[in-house]
Structure formats: C-alpha cells, structure tokens
Amino acid sequence: MRRRFTREQKTTIVYGILSLVLILVVLQFWLLTATMNAYLGGDESVILPAALASIVCFALNAGLLRYVYGLDKLRP
C-alpha cells in the first residue's frame, strides 16, 4: 500500500528534487566545458569517461522525473 502525501509534503519533495536536478545540470555543463577544453588541448582520453559520466547524470535526472510523475498519480 502506497502512502499518500499532503500537498505541502509533495511540494517539499519536488523542491528537493529540483535542487538535485539543478546540481546535476550544472555538473553536466561543467563536464562538457572541461571535456571540450581537454579535447581542444589535444587530450582525447577524457572523451569516453566524460560521456559515461554524462549518461549517468542523464539517467539520474530521468529517474527523478519518473519519481515526480509517480508523485502526481498519488492523490491525497
């Protein structure tokens, strides 16, 4: 049986998730910048690890979005 959240509890959860999403997006922008800087400097060894890290960040964001959609289905 799933627990039902009040509107205030859902708002708090969504704000926390948005904070995590913001951190992950900033991390991805930093990762892109650092990778492009290294690649243009001649270091091609950072491309694969950076791509994998970016995919992990994307998967985390997709999971958080799925959780938010699941919260919407639970009505108090």
NORPE-V526367 format. One record per backbone hydrogen bond with DSSP energy under -1.0 kcal/mol. NH is the residue of the N-H (numbers start at 1). CO is the residue of the C=O. Records with the same first field share a line. If there is no record, write none. Layout:
# NORPE-V526367
NH = CO + CO
This chain:
# NORPE-V526367
10 = 6
11 = 7
12 = 8
13 = 9
14 = 10
15 = 11
16 = 12
17 = 13
18 = 14
19 = 15
20 = 16
21 = 17
22 = 18
23 = 19
24 = 20
25 = 21
26 = 22
27 = 23
28 = 24
29 = 25
30 = 26
31 = 27
32 = 28
33 = 29
34 = 30
35 = 31
36 = 32
37 = 33
38 = 34
39 = 35
40 = 36
41 = 37
42 = 39
43 = 38
50 = 46
51 = 47
52 = 48
53 = 49
54 = 50
55 = 51
56 = 52
57 = 53
58 = 54
59 = 55
60 = 56
61 = 57
62 = 58
63 = 59
64 = 60
65 = 61
66 = 62
67 = 63
68 = 64
69 = 65
70 = 66
71 = 67
72 = 68
